[in-house]
Amino acid sequence: MFVERDMALEEWLGETSLFAGVEGVHLRELSGIAMLASYKPRVNIFSLGDPGNGFYIVKEGRVKVFMLSPDGKEQILHIIGPGESFGEVAVFAGKSFPAHAVTLDKSSLVFLPRDDFVALVSANPALAFNLLAALSQRLRQFTLMIDALSLKEVPGRLAAHLLRLSEKQASGDRLLLELSKTQLASFLGTIPETLSRILSKLQRAGFITIKGSEIIIVDRRRLAELAEAGKF
């Protein structure tokens, strides 16, 4: 239940990718309808089929968006971090949420109610352009995921993921795995045992060095070639 309003939200919203460049007056209007709530780890935010009565932006922590097969197998669609939004599609389609969402860590989420937000967008069309850009980026991510799952084998998916993670973290050839091996396996459409074998193989072949949750990219060129080819 959302019970807290944060007077600092106006400035913070202007720093998110979704509302970067939005004029101050519109940020004040957004902060006026935004509600902030804290969640413990592994708390359900919404489930597949729940009414899409608003969307969320992560202020702190991480959220896992995923689907479940009839036999209970999990496929992670997105890991949403600070400043990123989720649940927007249901808001504009006026339908139910198309997936499940659960917190991975202790999290602080900003909730924007559908009816209030749609009213603001109707009065200020510039807001719609920001949301369109965010949804276009999400569509691109889905396209890459479908391409990887359907056309590439697990080594190629893993190589591509490591390269994207290094770009996201902007840490050169050193990167931290943001997910446990079980979660990463789900994200890549495989099982933890297979993932562990491939990580070990990449290390033996001189692609990477593994130090706990830290991975050092030793041969970026070969890793990129593997990501492109999709298999060893």
C-alpha positions as CSV (number, residue, x, y, z in Angstrom):
1,M,0.0,0.0,0.0
2,F,1.4,3.4,-1.0
3,V,1.3,5.8,2.0
4,E,4.3,8.1,1.5
5,R,4.8,11.2,-0.6
6,D,8.3,12.5,-1.2
7,M,8.9,16.2,-1.8
8,A,12.2,15.4,-3.4
9,L,10.6,13.4,-6.2
10,E,10.4,16.3,-8.6
11,E,14.1,16.6,-8.9
12,W,14.7,12.9,-8.9
13,L,12.1,12.3,-11.6
14,G,13.9,14.8,-13.9
15,E,17.0,12.6,-13.6
16,T,15.3,9.4,-14.8
17,S,15.6,8.3,-18.4
18,L,11.8,8.4,-18.7
19,F,11.4,12.0,-17.8
20,A,14.8,13.5,-18.7
21,G,14.3,16.9,-20.4
22,V,10.7,17.3,-19.1
23,E,10.0,20.9,-18.1
24,G,9.9,21.8,-14.4
25,V,6.2,22.5,-14.3
26,H,5.5,19.0,-15.7
27,L,7.8,17.5,-13.2
28,R,5.9,19.2,-10.4
29,E,2.7,17.8,-11.8
30,L,4.2,14.3,-12.0
31,S,5.5,14.5,-8.4
32,G,2.1,15.6,-7.3
33,I,0.5,12.3,-8.5
34,A,3.5,10.0,-7.7
35,M,3.5,7.8,-4.6
36,L,6.5,6.2,-3.0
37,A,6.6,2.9,-1.1
38,S,9.3,0.6,0.3
39,Y,9.4,-3.2,-0.3
40,K,11.3,-6.0,1.3
41,P,13.2,-8.4,-0.9
42,R,11.2,-11.1,-2.8
43,V,7.9,-9.3,-2.5
44,N,5.4,-9.6,-5.3
45,I,4.5,-6.3,-6.9
46,F,2.0,-7.5,-9.4
47,S,1.1,-10.8,-11.1
48,L,0.1,-11.7,-14.6
49,G,-3.5,-10.7,-15.2
50,D,-3.6,-8.1,-12.4
51,P,-5.3,-4.8,-13.4
52,G,-2.9,-2.3,-15.0
53,N,-3.8,0.5,-12.7
54,G,-0.5,2.3,-13.0
55,F,3.2,1.9,-13.6
56,Y,6.4,2.0,-11.6
57,I,9.9,3.5,-11.5
58,V,12.6,2.0,-9.4
59,K,14.1,4.5,-7.0
60,E,16.3,2.1,-5.1
61,G,16.9,-1.7,-5.5
62,R,16.0,-4.0,-8.3
63,V,12.9,-5.7,-9.7
64,K,12.6,-8.9,-11.7
65,V,9.9,-9.0,-14.4
66,F,9.3,-12.6,-15.5
67,M,6.9,-15.2,-17.0
68,L,6.0,-18.6,-15.7
69,S,5.4,-21.6,-18.0
70,P,2.5,-24.0,-17.1
71,D,5.0,-26.4,-15.4
72,G,6.4,-23.5,-13.3
73,K,9.6,-22.8,-15.3
74,E,10.6,-19.2,-15.0
75,Q,11.8,-17.0,-17.9
76,I,13.2,-13.6,-16.8
77,L,12.2,-10.8,-19.2
78,H,13.9,-7.8,-17.5
79,I,15.9,-6.8,-14.5
80,I,14.8,-3.3,-13.7
81,G,17.3,-1.1,-11.8
82,P,17.3,2.5,-10.3
83,G,15.8,5.1,-12.6
84,E,14.1,2.5,-14.9
85,S,10.4,2.0,-15.3
86,F,8.2,-1.0,-15.8
87,G,4.5,-1.8,-16.2
88,E,3.9,1.0,-18.7
89,V,2.4,-1.1,-21.5
90,A,-0.6,-2.1,-19.3
91,V,-1.2,1.5,-18.5
92,F,-1.6,2.7,-22.1
93,A,-3.3,-0.5,-23.3
94,G,-5.8,-0.1,-20.5
95,K,-5.5,-3.8,-19.8
96,S,-3.9,-6.2,-17.2
97,F,-0.2,-6.6,-16.5
98,P,1.3,-9.1,-19.0
99,A,3.9,-10.6,-16.6
100,H,4.9,-11.0,-13.0
101,A,7.1,-8.5,-11.1
102,V,9.0,-9.3,-7.8
103,T,11.6,-7.3,-5.9
104,L,15.1,-8.8,-5.8
105,D,16.4,-6.5,-3.1
106,K,15.1,-4.1,-0.5
107,S,13.5,-1.6,-2.9
108,S,11.9,1.8,-3.1
109,L,9.4,2.2,-5.9
110,V,7.6,5.2,-7.3
111,F,4.1,4.5,-8.5
112,L,2.2,6.6,-11.0
113,P,-1.5,5.9,-11.1
114,R,-2.9,5.3,-14.6
115,D,-5.9,7.7,-14.6
116,D,-3.9,10.6,-13.2
117,F,-0.9,10.0,-15.5
118,V,-3.1,9.7,-18.7
119,A,-4.7,12.9,-17.7
120,L,-1.3,14.6,-17.5
121,V,-0.2,13.2,-20.9
122,S,-3.5,14.4,-22.5
123,A,-2.8,17.9,-21.3
124,N,0.9,17.8,-22.0
125,P,1.7,15.7,-25.1
126,A,5.4,16.2,-24.6
127,L,5.3,13.6,-21.9
128,A,4.1,11.0,-24.4
129,F,7.4,11.3,-26.4
130,N,9.5,10.4,-23.4
131,L,7.3,7.3,-22.8
132,L,7.4,6.4,-26.5
133,A,11.2,6.4,-26.4
134,A,11.2,4.2,-23.3
135,L,8.8,1.7,-24.8
136,S,10.8,1.7,-28.1
137,Q,13.9,0.8,-26.1
138,R,12.0,-2.0,-24.3
139,L,10.8,-3.3,-27.7
140,R,14.4,-3.4,-28.9
141,Q,15.4,-5.4,-25.8
142,F,12.6,-7.9,-26.5
143,T,13.7,-8.2,-30.1
144,L,17.3,-8.9,-29.0
145,M,16.0,-11.5,-26.5
146,I,13.9,-13.3,-29.0
147,D,16.8,-13.3,-31.5
148,A,19.1,-14.8,-28.9
149,L,16.7,-17.4,-27.6
150,S,15.6,-18.6,-31.0
151,L,18.8,-18.3,-33.1
152,K,21.8,-18.5,-30.6
153,E,23.0,-21.2,-28.4
154,V,23.7,-20.6,-24.7
155,P,27.4,-19.7,-25.1
156,G,26.4,-16.9,-27.6
157,R,23.7,-15.6,-25.3
158,L,26.1,-15.5,-22.4
159,A,28.8,-13.8,-24.4
160,A,26.3,-11.1,-25.6
161,H,25.0,-10.6,-22.0
162,L,28.5,-10.1,-20.6
163,L,29.3,-7.5,-23.3
164,R,26.1,-5.6,-22.6
165,L,26.8,-5.7,-18.9
166,S,30.2,-4.3,-19.4
167,E,28.8,-1.4,-21.4
168,K,26.0,-0.8,-18.9
169,Q,28.4,-0.7,-15.9
170,A,31.0,1.3,-17.9
171,S,33.7,-0.4,-16.0
172,G,36.0,-1.4,-18.8
173,D,36.8,-5.1,-18.9
174,R,35.8,-5.7,-15.3
175,L,32.1,-6.3,-14.5
176,L,30.0,-7.6,-11.7
177,L,27.3,-10.2,-12.3
178,E,24.1,-8.6,-11.0
179,L,22.2,-11.9,-10.8
180,S,22.8,-15.2,-9.0
181,K,23.7,-18.1,-11.3
182,T,20.1,-19.4,-11.0
183,Q,18.6,-16.1,-12.0
184,L,21.1,-15.6,-14.8
185,A,20.4,-19.0,-16.1
186,S,16.7,-18.2,-16.2
187,F,17.4,-14.9,-18.0
188,L,19.4,-16.8,-20.6
189,G,16.9,-19.6,-21.0
190,T,19.0,-22.4,-19.6
191,I,19.7,-24.2,-16.3
192,P,22.3,-23.3,-13.7
193,E,24.4,-26.4,-14.4
194,T,24.7,-25.6,-18.1
195,L,25.6,-22.0,-17.2
196,S,28.3,-23.0,-14.8
197,R,29.9,-25.4,-17.4
198,I,29.9,-22.6,-20.1
199,L,31.4,-20.1,-17.7
200,S,34.2,-22.6,-16.8
201,K,34.7,-23.3,-20.5
202,L,35.0,-19.6,-21.3
203,Q,37.6,-19.2,-18.6
204,R,39.6,-22.2,-19.7
205,A,39.6,-20.9,-23.3
206,G,40.9,-17.6,-22.2
207,F,37.8,-15.5,-22.9
208,I,37.3,-14.4,-19.3
209,T,38.6,-14.7,-15.8
210,I,36.1,-15.4,-13.0
211,K,36.7,-14.1,-9.4
212,G,33.5,-14.8,-7.5
213,S,30.8,-12.5,-8.8
214,E,33.4,-10.4,-10.7
215,I,34.2,-11.3,-14.3
216,I,37.2,-9.9,-16.2
217,I,37.0,-9.9,-20.0
218,V,40.4,-11.1,-21.2
219,D,39.7,-11.3,-24.9
220,R,36.9,-8.9,-25.9
221,R,37.3,-9.6,-29.6
222,R,36.8,-13.3,-29.3
223,L,33.9,-12.8,-26.9
224,A,32.3,-10.5,-29.4
225,E,32.8,-13.1,-32.2
226,L,31.1,-15.7,-30.0
227,A,28.2,-13.4,-29.3
228,E,27.8,-12.9,-33.0
229,A,28.2,-16.5,-34.0
230,G,26.0,-17.8,-31.2
231,K,28.1,-20.9,-30.5
232,F,31.7,-22.1,-30.1
